Each structure stands twice: as structure tokens, then as C-alpha cells.
Amino acid sequence: MEPIYVTGHRNPDTDSIVSAMAYAALRNAIGDREYVAARLGHISDETRRILDRFGMEPPVHIHTVRTQIRDLDYDTPPVMHQAVPIRSAWEALQEQTAPAIPISREDGTLYGMLSPTDVAKHDMNFASEPYLENVPVFNLLSVLEGHLVGEGSNLIDTVTGEVVAALPGVTTMELKKETIFLCGQQPEMVRAALEAGVSCIILCQAQLPEDLDVDRYESTCILNTPLDACRVSHLLFQAMPVERICRSHDLEHVHLDDFLDDVREIVLRSRYRSYPILDEADKVVGTLSRYHMIRPRRKRVVLVDHNEFAQSVPGLDQAEILEIIDHHRLADIQTGGPIHFRNEPVGSTATIVASMYQERGLMPSKSLAGLMAAAIISDTVLFKSPTATDRDRRMAQRMARIAGVTLEDLGQVVFSAGNVGDRSAEELLLSDFKEFHIAGHYLAVGQITCVDSHLLISRREEFLQAMAEQQKQHGYGLVILMLTDVLLAGSHLLYLGDEEAVRHAFNVDPRNEECFLPKIISRKKQIVPMLSALWG
């Protein structure tokens, strides 16, 4: 069963990362063992410090939930080696619903594809020109259920020649070295064939004469079979290695990680009914047909800490959304059917997830409890954000008690800016950077929360340059960077773009793309609503 990914928003903050981890752990703990925490970008220094503090690894990094070939219920027919007899491959074809089977090399990589049409075509050619070239003796023995006669036969590995049956009218003059001779209990014909030095004698429901010393005929392979000559003549073609008749040139193939949208283009351009599927090592794992693409199995996701399409995982329109757990405004994500949607007016999604542990009667581990307490502190800016509620504070205190830490110590871990000189302005800008569509306006707001904003202000020109690059690349009408100082209980604002919007939305007189907003520390509860009120 494919996993259900629990993921926060792009450029994830601590609340987004921790909520995904905690909710996946909750679902797995109550028996739903297929939930996997995921992230959509690099983790911030703040989140890394918190994860390291509690000895936890970050979630897996996913780039998209677009439907891939690995998501389809593709066929998994047996993969036949290129040297197996055609008969073995034909039997495999008969047992499968797939229109073709893959043929592989020794290392498992793709050699060709075999369809019933390939077998029928070459069977008809053999019927008109019954000639075999370099057919392995082992293949003959397998197909004809036979065994070798005489020591000389053990010295021969392959046989070549025209297939001739000892029928009335066949004379010994017609026998030559490149002949595969079929006969029954016909001692004189056997002797004549041996004297002619034919490539192979096949005794059909017959034995050699007892007085015949075959060991001196080392150039002829002799074998007998319990099958009659009529059946042998039909089966000889099927002793050929399958590599001789399979399609091995101009093969269209796909990989497990290929996206369905791209593969459809390949299929529409091609006339074949089946396409080999390769894994990361180019080993054959299955085959794809057109009907597999009609109703694909979509990836399943749970969204936490967001419900806005632009902030979510790429390819979300191709995925199945199972749940949303969030504390932001309702946005634009739509679903094909009803889902579990939990949206509550609290300061942190981690508060909601911690409540779900409580509702389930499940105590989180010390590490998870510590992570959730830190996430609540981070998202509520140590409860100074207008989004913070008494419920956030009570839940953070409870989680801190379980983890055996204090909120003050966690606050130091969360808001310690560390050595910001080691990181580029672009990295810092994008560490918590969100896009918004408000009344026809396209903007982005980044936020860095710290206790020493003067260190960041000193890099003002670097930040403005990084913001300009983002504005040019994405076409934002307005780019804002909040340098939120917990001790000052306010935010330094750097901005590029619509200065009048900044002036009227925040009631300030900005100068040189900069201003200070006292008591403004929340992006979602203050900055975005103020802009919405202006443009709405």
C-alpha cells in the first residue's frame, strides 16, 4: 500500500514540520501504519535546532504528488532472460493478461519485448523455411523433453541446419552436414545420416540400433525424444532463444518515477500496446498499457498548517486530499468529495494536534511533546502574537511538562538567531516565505523571528537584493520581509513594490523600503488581514 503523506506548506516553518511529524506519529500509533511525515522544502535553522535538541530527524523531502507510473496498477508479467527458449516465453505469455512480456539481459536490464504477434510471425516463417542456426543443445533438450545419446553428443553445444524428416521419398543424397534430421525406428537412415555427418539426429519415439557405435561420430549431436516426429517438427522453432524473435530496436520505455502526464504523450505517439517499465537502476519491473492510465491510483495526502493551493505541494490537483488540519483562514483548496477538515482559531497547528492526542487518550513521547511545545512557542512568538490563545499556553505547558523542559529554555532554543553570517540573505529570506493572492494582488511575505534583530538589519541591502530577485522571478506586486524581534515586540519591515499599500495598510510613513511596526508580530493575523482590508 502506498503511504499517506502528511505535509505542511512550502518553505516550512517549525509548526508545519512538527505538526506533520506529530500527526503522522499519532495515526501510526493508533494502528494506521501507512502515514509518513513529509516536508516540501529545506528546514530552517530554527527547526534544525529544535529537532537536534530532541534527537529527531526531519521528515522525508517530497517535491511533488503528481501521479507517477509507480502509482498505477501496472502489469507485472515474468521477465524472461534473452536466452530462454521461445517455448518458455510463449507459455509465460499464455498465462498473462499482459499483451507482451519483457525480455532482459543477464543483469536484468531491458533487451526487448515479446508479443504473440512476434511468435506467430516467426512461426510462419519457419514453416516456409525450416532452418535453425546455432540453436543451443540445452534448448532442444528442454523443448523436446529429450536426452543426449552417446559421448560424442556431449562435445556439441549448438546445432545448425535445415530440418529434414525421414519421410518416403527422402534419399540419403539429400543429407548434408547442415541438416537436422528427424527419424523414427529407421536404422539404415540413421546410419546414412551419421555417415553424411549431419549436424543433429533427433530420434522420435525410437532407439539407436544396438550394434551401432555412435561414439566415433563426434561431429553429430544425437538425441532422442518421447514425442512423435510431427510434434517435434512444430516444436523445433520454439527451441530458438527468444532474443532471436523479440522486438529489440526502437523500444519505447518508461520509468517508475516518470509522470503520467508526460507518459501519455509517449503513448499517443506510439502504436504499441505495451511498454516496459524500468526502475532507478534500469531494471525491468513491469509493463504499462493504455488501459492502466484510464483511472490511475492517486497519491493520498493530509495537509497540515495550510489550506491554500499556492502554498501546498506541487501536483496537489492530481492527489487525493484525505484531511486538512489548520489554524489559518479558509483559502482556495477544493476537493472532489467530503473530507475531515479541522480548522480552529488558535496560534499553532501543533496545539490542535496535541489536542488530538489528548482526545485519543494517547500520551506523546517526550521527544514529540518537546517538539510540539517548541512549535507552539515558535508560532505564537512566545505567546506575544495576537494569534496566541490561553489554549496555546496551556497546551505548551502540558507538552513541556511531559518533555521535562521549561518554556523559557525552549524559547532560548527557538529564537536564538545563531550565526546568521554563515547564511546567505536568500536562504534567510526563503526560510519562512509564503505567497498570497488577495483581491487580484500577488504578493509574498517572509518572516524571520529573533531576539537580536540589529544583526539582521545590518544586512538590509543584501535582503533587498534577494527580495528583488524573487520579485523579478515570480512577478510579485509586493514583497515584504518581517524581521520580528521578540524582545521589542514588533517587526522591522523591509519591502519592495507597492509602497502606497504599505503606507495605507499599516498607517506608517515608510522611507527607503523600510519601517518599524510596533506590536506587529503575526503575518497571518496582522500583516495579511491589514492588506486584505485595504484591497478588499
Secondary structure, DSSP 4 states (H G I P E B T S, - for coil): -PPEEEE--SS--HHHHHHHHHHHHHHHHTT-TTEEEEESSPPPHHHHHHHHHTT-PPPEE------BGGGS--B----EETTSBHHHHHHHHHH-SSS-EEEE-TTSBEEEEE-HHHHHHHHHHHHHS-EEEEEEHHHHHHHHT-EE-SGGGGG--EEEEEEEE--TT--GGG--SSEEEEESS-HHHHHHHHHHT-SEEEEES----TT--GGG-TTSEEEEESS-HHHHHHHGGGGSBGGGTSB-SS---EETTSBHHHHHHHHHH---S-EEEE-TTSBEEEEE-GGGGTSPPPPEEEEES---GGGS-TTGGGSEEEEEEE-S---S---SS--EEEE--SS-HHHHHHHHHHHHT-PPPHHHHHHHHHHHHHHHTTTTSTT--HHHHHHHHHHHHHHT--HHHHHHHHH----GGGS-HHHHHHTTEEEEEETTEEEEEEEEEES-HHHHHTTHHHHHHHHHHHHHHHT-SEEEEEEEETTTTEEEEEEEE-HHHHHHHHT---BTTEEEEET---IIIIIHHHHHHHH-
